[in-house]
């Protein structure tokens, strides 16, 4: 039985839940409050996914209604958000780059993580804000100096959809162009809607898509990845300690605005991102006001 783990409620007050299908194929939501206060590193490290399966099988989890509830990021604020650049062959080509021989690694602040349907701020002075649909890895056990790629597979709790929003003028041109500056903006890592356990996902062949105002932008597959998830986790473990609850976003396929084929995100645009089996995100964009807290106002979130 495929499970989907979600966090429901207002920002900062999300409640943990698991989604499962009944015998008729109808999806039902169940509270995880009897097992954990949140879907976080502690839950994942203590075999929370396995315990949730067992509790469901025994009928120990109460059914809840998601009606009217905001869907938050499926993992509580991670200790680290690690990102991989230029990890799809076609995207490297559209970027004018040679495909890397080792993973390109950068970090994003964990406070960039947002809900998958939250209204999304465009920075006040931004003119080149760009979308990037990405497969996100969620770590389930500590990974440090792993000896093999197969050991790395055991450290992956599950997968989710991510959007690595990027301001290209901050990221690339001139002496001040730096990846960290271009990819650390408020709300720039929408995550979710669900965490799907690794045992229920074949990450080697998943279709990824992006629509902007209903028009196709990205349409690719993880088969175009240069470095697969387990290889990435193994590689990163040689340079940093990955902890349960940490998130790794694994790069984006071709079809971004930076390619020159499409306009950048504008206020009022709606961006939808989807990965096969992992769900769909939807963000409506607005111009953040200078001087506002976190560079944003507080529009109403968009539910599924």
C-alpha positions, 0 to 999 in steps of 0.5 A: 500500500502506497502511503503519502505523508502530509502536514496540514494546518496554518503555517507553524501549526501543521499537524501530521497526517498520512494518506492511504487508500481503502479497499475501494481506492478512495484516499482517506486521511488519518491523524498521526498525532498518536505517533508523533507531534510532527513529521520531522527528523526524529519521526523518520529516524525512529522508523516513523514510516514503518510504525505508521504502516503498522498502526494503519494495518491495526486500525489504530489511527483516527480518520480526519477530514482535510477539508479547508486545511492548508497543506504545508511542506511535508517535512518540518523545517529541515536542518539543511536544504542541500541542492544539486545544480546542472544535474540533467543533461538537457538542462546543462546544454540549455544553460551552455554548460558542460555536463559536470563530472561530479555533482555541483553542490550548493546550500539553501537556507532552511527558512526558504521552505514553503507550502506547495500551495502558498502564494509565492513572493517575487523579490521587490527588485527582481526581473528574472525570477525562474521556476525549477521543478525538482525531485526532492530527497528526504533523509531518514537516517544519518549519512556520513562517510558512507562506504557505498551507493547501496548504503546511501539508498538505505538513508533515503526516507522518501521523495517529494516535489520541490520548486527551486525558485531562482533569481537569475540576475542575482545568481549569474551575471557580473562580479556579484553573481552568486548561486547562493544569493540567487537561490536563498530568497523568501519562500523560494523552496516550495515543497510537497504536497506529500512525502512518499516513502522510498519503498513506494517510488521508482525514482529512476524513471519519473516524469516531471512537468511545469506549467505556467498559466496553463502552458507547458514549460518543462516536460522531462524524466529523471532518466535524464539525470546525470547523478541518481539520488543514491549517488548524490547521497553517497557523494554528499556524505563524503563532505557533510553529515546528512541528518534525518529530516534534511532535504536534498533537491536534485536539479531541474530538467530543461525548460526554464526561463533562463533558456531564453525560450520563455518569459520570467515569472510575473506578478499574477502568474500561476506556476504548477509543478508535478512529478509522477506519483508525488503530486502537484504544486500550484503557486500564484505569484505576487510582488513582495513589498520592500521593507515588509517582514521576510520580503513578503506580505501575507496573501491567503494560501492556496489549498489543493 
